[in-house]
């Protein structure tokens, strides 16, 4: 069980707020099984607002098109540290650290044709611009007929693992059911070398029609 920043802060949570809630959980809830702190949607959006999403949000990708924490909200992420400093603090308090992510690759990375790490491909080549989340403007989907799509997820999850992430809430996965996205993400976690829990968020509604496959790929 755990705490999710969206329930109180929407898209606007800051590092200070995350760590304050972590300390409260350690003192009052950890003994009862509440052991996971999750930074929810748009931690990479410096202008995120309390209700709804900004059109064409100025998300912060790194040089390989992977989301980076907005430095005005997560100041310890400066200099490429990412979520390692807050994750370390969460771990020192005896809890696990989690992040939310929307399926796909940032639209800004696609527009900038940022390189996919370790390949000769660019984000625009691996994107499926016809596959977009109906309620969030951050990303394009991935073209899973292109081998670079798998490499991109491998790179993203490897970066999370390196920063100490224990839990990933992957959104817009189940309505409609994005089987290849789910499988690719589960494989990326398996290859990351870190025991990361995968939680699949439907975005709008959920169906149990493929429950067996969901149990094969995800924890929640």
Residue, then its C-alpha position, 0 to 999 in steps of 0.5 A: x500500500x502507499x501514498x500517491x501525490x495526485x490524490x492531494x496535489x494533482x499534477x503540481x506536487x513538489x519535492x518538498x511536499x513529497x518528502x514531507x508526506x514521506x516523513x509522515x508515512x514513516x512516522x504514522x503509517x509504515x507500521x501498518x503496511x503503507x510503504x510506497x511513495x509515488x510521485x504521480x503525473x507530470x513531474x516533468x512539467x514545470x508549468x503544471x497546474x492544479x486542474x487539467x493539462x496545459x496544451x503543448x506542455x513544456x515538458x523537460x526531456x533529457x538528451x535522449x528524449x526521456x522525461x526529466x524532473x522539472x527543476x523548479x519543482x524538484x531542485x535536487x534533480x539539477x545537474x542530471x541527478x534526476x530522482x536519485x536524491x529524493x529516492x535515496x531520502x525515501x529509502x533512508x526512511x524505510x519506504x519505497x519510491x515510485x513514479x508515474x509515467x504515460x505510455x509513449x515518448x514525449x511529443x517535444x522529444x519527437x519534434x526535436x528528433x532527439x536520439x534514442x540512446x545507444x542507437x542511430x534512431x531518433x524519437x520521430x522514427x520510433x513514434x506513432x503519432x496516430x496513437x495518442x492519449x485522449x486526455x493527456x497531451x504529453x506524449x505520442x505512442x510508440x511504433x512497436x513495429x520499429x525496434x527502436x521502440x523497445x530500445x526506448x522503453x529499455x532506456x527509460x526504465x534503465x534510467x529509472x532503475x539507476x535512480x532507485x525507482x521501485x514502483x512504476x505506475x504506467x498510464x493510458x495502458x488499458x482503454x483501449x488495451x495496449x497489449x504491445x505497450x504493456x508487454x514492452x514495458x514489462x520486458x524493459x523492467x525485467x531487463x533493468x536489473x532492479x525489482x520494479x513493481x509495475x502498476x497499469x493504470x487504465x486512464x479512464x476505465x478498466x476491463x478484466x477481459x485479459x486478466x491472465x495477460x495482465x497478471x503475467x505482465x504486471x503487479x497491479 
